[in-house]
Amino acid sequence: MIDPAFQHVDGKIWANVAFATGEAGGSWHIDLATNTWTRVTYPSGSPRAQAYDVVADSKNNMYGMQMNNDKIWTTDGKTLQTVWYDFPTKGAGCRRGHIDSQDRLWCGVFNGNALAMFDPKTQKITEWKAPTEWTRPYDAQFDDKTYLWTAGMDNDFAVRLNTQTGEFTEYLLPHETNVRHVEVQKSGAFSSLWLGDQHGNTIFRVEPLAP
């Protein structure tokens, strides 16, 4: 994964090679002007930090996550120092996620069948359990107002969470769908969800007509 969203801050981007244990594996901080690749390293005895997804915040620091790791970690863009934060529920972590306008990380807890939000101000992780088994949220994005959206590859629902009330709404997709990335359209009276079907050569839009 690559996140260039805030490269304008310092001219650098974050990238990672998931699962690779060789020379290329791990997370990288890349200076675009000089084509300098700096591998992020950790002190001996540190928790695991082999990211499946990396996400930049507005200061171009990095969030790291991995679905088999029940921690979220942040790496400082200036010092490359890393801090880890524990999930309340053990045994599962986030697979992919997005940052919001307050630098909060929202992500899909794939193996835990849940959604999560990390707030850097409180340094706490909040979780919401999906209402249907095997939803297994792959990715998640907040609309910067009320709703958190997600979908996955193991059932055919798109899911919307009202983060103020905890109420879930499930939308049955037209056919078998393998979702590995979500994008929320934040314009309009209600946010809507765009999905790509990894195996079906199809794009979907889920557009609520009412709250």
Secondary structure, 3 states (H helix, E strand, C coil): CEECCCHHHHCEEEEEECCCCCCCCEEEEEECCCCEEEECCCCCCCCCCCCCEEEECCCCCEEEECCCCCEEEEECCCCCCEEEEECCCCCCCCCCEEECCCCCEEEEECCCCEEEEEECCCCEEEEEECCCCCCCCCEEEECCCCEEEEECCCCCEEEEEECCCCCEEEEECCCCCCEEEEEEECCCCCCEEEEEECCCCEEEEECCCCC
